[in-house]
Amino acid sequence: MADFWPADMWPSSSLDLNPLDFSVWSVLESHACKTYHANLTSLQQAIVEAWDNLTEEYIKKSCASVRCRVEAVIANNG
């Protein structure tokens, strides 16, 4: 983005720095959207089930990767 917009024009938050956005939501979505849901309750149950199936190790790895992402942003003057 640095080539297109100055840093002060960048969004105040980045989805690349939030483990829920870059890691967890995609897993929840892929699990919950495997099947058709006739109503909101069914979809909510599928999302909760997917959340419950996330391992502690997966969540820790997702959170640990934030440091590398932040360092990459800093290295690129972001």
N, CA, C and O of each residue as an XYZ file, in Angstrom:
312
protein
N       0.813     -1.190      0.000
C       0.000      0.000      0.000
C       0.855      1.252      0.000
O       0.404      2.312     -0.432
N       2.060      1.142      0.471
C       2.903      2.328      0.588
C       3.096      3.028     -0.749
O       3.256      4.248     -0.786
N       3.085      2.285     -1.839
C       3.276      2.893     -3.150
C       2.044      3.652     -3.634
O       2.147      4.510     -4.511
N       0.898      3.343     -3.075
C      -0.347      3.947     -3.538
C      -0.852      5.065     -2.631
O      -1.268      6.119     -3.111
N      -0.814      4.834     -1.333
C      -1.336      5.803     -0.376
C      -0.307      6.046      0.718
O       0.414      5.125      1.103
N      -0.229      7.267      1.221
C       0.660      7.510      2.362
C       0.139      6.765      3.595
O      -1.052      6.468      3.691
N       1.030      6.471      4.524
C       0.671      5.686      5.706
C      -0.472      6.296      6.500
O      -1.259      5.565      7.101
N      -0.582      7.626      6.516
C      -1.659      8.242      7.292
C      -3.032      8.055      6.644
O      -4.047      8.420      7.238
N      -3.075      7.495      5.442
C      -4.344      7.219      4.771
C      -4.770      5.756      4.949
O      -5.860      5.374      4.523
N      -3.930      4.950      5.566
C      -4.240      3.536      5.743
C      -5.347      3.371      6.778
O      -5.518      4.232      7.641
N      -6.093      2.288      6.705
C      -7.126      2.043      7.713
C      -6.504      1.916      9.098
O      -5.351      1.506      9.237
N      -7.269      2.269     10.109
C      -6.737      2.250     11.474
C      -6.531      0.839     12.010
O      -5.771      0.648     12.959
N      -7.181     -0.132     11.432
C      -6.969     -1.508     11.873
C      -6.832     -2.404     10.654
O      -7.371     -2.118      9.585
N      -6.116     -3.467     10.833
C      -5.855     -4.375      9.726
C      -6.361     -5.767     10.063
O      -6.081     -6.290     11.142
N      -7.103     -6.366      9.145
C      -7.583     -7.725      9.360
C      -6.430     -8.712      9.443
O      -6.565     -9.784     10.032
N      -5.294     -8.349      8.852
C      -4.128     -9.223      8.878
C      -3.498     -9.322     10.262
O      -2.653    -10.186     10.500
N      -3.899     -8.451     11.166
C      -3.300     -8.444     12.502
C      -4.243     -8.984     13.569
O      -3.914     -8.952     14.755
N      -5.388     -9.469     13.176
C      -6.368     -9.987     14.116
C      -6.538    -11.485     13.869
O      -7.039    -11.873     12.813
N      -6.133    -12.335     14.813
C      -6.218    -13.778     14.591
C      -7.625    -14.269     14.273
O      -7.794    -15.249     13.547
N      -8.629    -13.595     14.811
C      -9.993    -14.006     14.470
C     -10.254    -13.822     12.984
O     -10.924    -14.645     12.361
N      -9.731    -12.753     12.420
C      -9.975    -12.469     11.010
C      -9.123    -13.318     10.078
O      -9.646    -13.841      9.094
N      -7.830    -13.475     10.350
C      -6.974    -14.162      9.388
C      -6.928    -15.669      9.598
O      -6.383    -16.385      8.759
N      -7.479    -16.163     10.683
C      -7.342    -17.588     10.952
C      -8.647    -18.258     11.369
O      -9.103    -19.197     10.717
N      -9.229    -17.787     12.426
C     -10.357    -18.485     13.040
C     -11.630    -18.416     12.201
O     -12.291    -19.434     12.001
N     -11.980    -17.233     11.711
C     -13.246    -17.110     10.979
C     -13.294    -18.002      9.754
O     -14.347    -18.557      9.441
N     -12.186    -18.153      9.057
C     -12.194    -18.998      7.857
C     -12.485    -20.458      8.211
O     -13.178    -21.154      7.469
N     -11.958    -20.916      9.336
C     -12.223    -22.287      9.777
C     -13.687    -22.435     10.172
O     -14.342    -23.408      9.799
N     -14.196    -21.469     10.925
C     -15.597    -21.533     11.334
C     -16.518    -21.500     10.122
O     -17.484    -22.258     10.039
N     -16.208    -20.618      9.191
C     -17.040    -20.484      7.994
C     -17.029    -21.761      7.160
O     -18.080    -22.219      6.710
N     -15.854    -22.332      6.953
C     -15.789    -23.535      6.121
C     -16.555    -24.691      6.759
O     -17.180    -25.490      6.060
N     -16.507    -24.777      8.077
C     -17.254    -25.831      8.766
C     -18.755    -25.548      8.723
O     -19.549    -26.426      8.386
N     -19.128    -24.340      9.062
C     -20.549    -24.001      9.172
C     -21.256    -23.982      7.821
O     -22.464    -24.210      7.752
N     -20.520    -23.716      6.757
C     -21.145    -23.600      5.434
C     -21.056    -24.883      4.619
O     -21.356    -24.876      3.425
N     -20.652    -25.968      5.238
C     -20.611    -27.250      4.531
C     -22.005    -27.685      4.091
O     -22.178    -28.332      3.058
N     -22.978    -27.319      4.891
C     -24.348    -27.735      4.605
C     -25.269    -26.526      4.587
O     -24.941    -25.461      5.109
N     -26.422    -26.716      3.978
C     -27.442    -25.674      3.927
C     -28.110    -25.572      5.295
O     -28.361    -26.584      5.949
N     -28.394    -24.356      5.718
C     -29.088    -24.125      6.984
C     -30.415    -23.442      6.693
O     -30.454    -22.367      6.095
N     -31.476    -24.062      7.111
C     -32.819    -23.554      6.833
C     -33.170    -22.349      7.693
O     -34.097    -21.602      7.380
N     -32.419    -22.165      8.784
C     -32.733    -21.035      9.662
C     -31.480    -20.579     10.400
O     -30.442    -21.240     10.378
N     -31.610    -19.451     11.042
C     -30.482    -18.851     11.750
C     -30.008    -19.721     12.909
O     -28.808    -19.806     13.171
N     -30.928    -20.357     13.594
C     -30.562    -21.205     14.729
C     -29.642    -22.339     14.298
O     -28.668    -22.650     14.983
N     -29.949    -22.951     13.171
C     -29.117    -24.031     12.647
C     -27.712    -23.531     12.319
O     -26.722    -24.196     12.626
N     -27.630    -22.367     11.700
C     -26.327    -21.778     11.377
C     -25.547    -21.464     12.648
O     -24.355    -21.758     12.736
N     -26.210    -20.873     13.623
C     -25.550    -20.546     14.889
C     -25.019    -21.807     15.568
O     -23.907    -21.808     16.096
N     -25.798    -22.860     15.554
C     -25.355    -24.118     16.168
C     -24.120    -24.672     15.461
O     -23.208    -25.187     16.107
N     -24.094    -24.565     14.140
C     -22.937    -25.048     13.379
C     -21.691    -24.232     13.701
O     -20.596    -24.784     13.800
N     -21.851    -22.923     13.865
C     -20.712    -22.065     14.208
C     -20.193    -22.397     15.603
O     -18.983    -22.492     15.809
N     -21.091    -22.573     16.549
C     -20.691    -22.926     17.917
C     -19.988    -24.284     17.927
O     -18.990    -24.463     18.624
N     -20.501    -25.225     17.166
C     -19.868    -26.545     17.082
C     -18.454    -26.432     16.508
O     -17.520    -27.057     17.009
N     -18.311    -25.637     15.466
C     -16.987    -25.437     14.869
C     -16.044    -24.788     15.877
O     -14.880    -25.179     15.977
N     -16.535    -23.803     16.622
C     -15.724    -23.136     17.647
C     -15.276    -24.140     18.709
O     -14.114    -24.158     19.115
N     -16.213    -24.971     19.147
C     -15.897    -25.961     20.177
C     -14.864    -26.981     19.700
O     -14.152    -27.572     20.512
N     -14.783    -27.184     18.397
C     -13.839    -28.153     17.843
C     -12.448    -27.579     17.591
O     -11.524    -28.325     17.267
N     -12.286    -26.269     17.734
C     -10.951    -25.681     17.583
C     -10.081    -26.161     18.736
O     -10.500    -26.144     19.894
N      -8.882    -26.584     18.412
C      -7.992    -27.059     19.472
C      -7.262    -25.883     20.112
O      -7.098    -24.823     19.507
N      -6.838    -26.095     21.324
C      -6.064    -25.072     22.028
C      -4.770    -24.784     21.267
O      -4.324    -23.638     21.198
N      -4.177    -25.822     20.702
C      -2.937    -25.655     19.935
C      -3.165    -24.756     18.718
O      -2.339    -23.893     18.422
N      -4.275    -24.953     18.017
C      -4.576    -24.136     16.838
C      -4.732    -22.663     17.226
O      -4.212    -21.775     16.550
N      -5.443    -22.419     18.306
C      -5.658    -21.044     18.762
C      -4.333    -20.409     19.183
O      -4.077    -19.247     18.868
N      -3.497    -21.158     19.887
C      -2.191    -20.634     20.299
C      -1.326    -20.300     19.088
O      -0.669    -19.259     19.069
N      -1.316    -21.172     18.075
C      -0.524    -20.913     16.866
C      -1.034    -19.676     16.137
O      -0.247    -18.874     15.636
N      -2.350    -19.527     16.079
C      -2.928    -18.355     15.421
C      -2.511    -17.076     16.129
O      -2.141    -16.093     15.487
N      -2.574    -17.095     17.444
C      -2.190    -15.909     18.212
C      -0.686    -15.650     18.115
O      -0.259    -14.497     18.050
N       0.107    -16.706     18.105
C       1.559    -16.543     18.019
C       1.977    -15.938     16.685
O       2.991    -15.244     16.610
N       1.215    -16.190     15.645
C       1.587    -15.662     14.331
C       1.380    -14.154     14.235
O       1.855    -13.524     13.290
N       0.683    -13.575     15.192
C       0.468    -12.125     15.179
C       1.804    -11.395     15.250
O       2.002    -10.396     14.559
N       2.713    -11.882     16.072
C       4.013    -11.210     16.220
C       4.726    -11.095     14.873
O       5.236    -10.028     14.533
N       4.765    -12.175     14.113
C       5.417    -12.147     12.792
C       4.719    -11.158     11.867
O       5.373    -10.445     11.106
N       3.418    -11.116     11.934
C       2.653    -10.209     11.086
C       2.922     -8.748     11.463
O       3.084     -7.895     10.591
N       2.966     -8.473     12.761
C       3.243     -7.109     13.213
C       4.655     -6.697     12.799
O       4.867     -5.574     12.341
N       5.609     -7.592     12.958
C       6.981     -7.287     12.550
C       7.059     -7.007     11.050
O       7.817     -6.136     10.623
N       6.284     -7.735     10.249
C       6.270     -7.495      8.801
C       5.674     -6.133      8.479
O       6.157     -5.436      7.586
N       4.632     -5.753      9.198
C       4.024     -4.434      8.993
C       5.025     -3.340      9.343
O       5.181     -2.376      8.594
N       5.698     -3.487     10.473
C       6.684     -2.492     10.903
C       7.834     -2.414      9.903
O       8.288     -1.322      9.562
N       8.304     -3.563      9.436
C       9.414     -3.589      8.482
C       9.058     -2.886      7.174
O       9.932     -2.387      6.466
N       7.764     -2.856      6.867
C       7.309     -2.204      5.637
C       6.755     -0.806      5.901
O       6.002     -0.254      5.099
N       7.150     -0.250      7.047
C       6.739      1.103      7.441
C       5.229      1.270      7.513
O       4.687      2.328      7.194
N       4.564      0.203      7.938
C       3.100      0.250      8.041
C       2.675      0.642      9.349
O       1.474      0.733      9.606
